[in-house]
Amino acid sequence: MTLPYHNHSKPSNVTPTIFRVVLVKWDQSWRFEWDEGGEKQLLDTLTSLACDTEASFDWSDLAVMRRHIQQQFGQRPRKVGPKSDDLI
């Protein structure tokens, strides 16, 4: 899944900073890409994916990704679950 790139604050001649993280679990892998400052959108997307009962991406996977993003990019911790908009 690739998140769309939206950045209106940088001049068009500046190359955007794109981040990538890959989660490999058994025989499956998920690759996520986002632009600088898009960590909240990424976490929202990951939460939606974990809520999807047909997806093999689960709450445990979300917790691993969330922890990695927080450590690497300083995103404020958030609860993992259906009420993920609640801050801890």
PEHU-V916773 format. One record per backbone hydrogen bond with DSSP energy under -0.5 kcal/mol. CO is the residue of the C=O (numbers start at 1). NH is the residue of the N-H. If there is no record, write none. Layout:
co=CO nh=NH
co=CO nh=NH
This chain:
co=1 nh=3
co=1 nh=33
co=4 nh=6
co=11 nh=14
co=13 nh=15
co=16 nh=18
co=17 nh=36
co=19 nh=34
co=21 nh=32
co=22 nh=24
co=23 nh=25
co=23 nh=30
co=25 nh=28
co=28 nh=25
co=30 nh=23
co=32 nh=21
co=33 nh=3
co=34 nh=19
co=35 nh=38
co=38 nh=42
co=39 nh=43
co=40 nh=44
co=41 nh=45
co=42 nh=46
co=43 nh=47
co=44 nh=48
co=45 nh=49
co=46 nh=50
co=47 nh=51
co=48 nh=52
co=49 nh=52
co=51 nh=53
co=52 nh=55
co=56 nh=58
co=58 nh=62
co=59 nh=63
co=60 nh=64
co=61 nh=65
co=62 nh=66
co=63 nh=67
co=64 nh=68
co=65 nh=69
co=66 nh=70
co=67 nh=71
co=68 nh=72
co=69 nh=73
co=69 nh=75
co=70 nh=74
co=77 nh=88
co=79 nh=81
co=81 nh=84
co=83 nh=86
co=86 nh=79
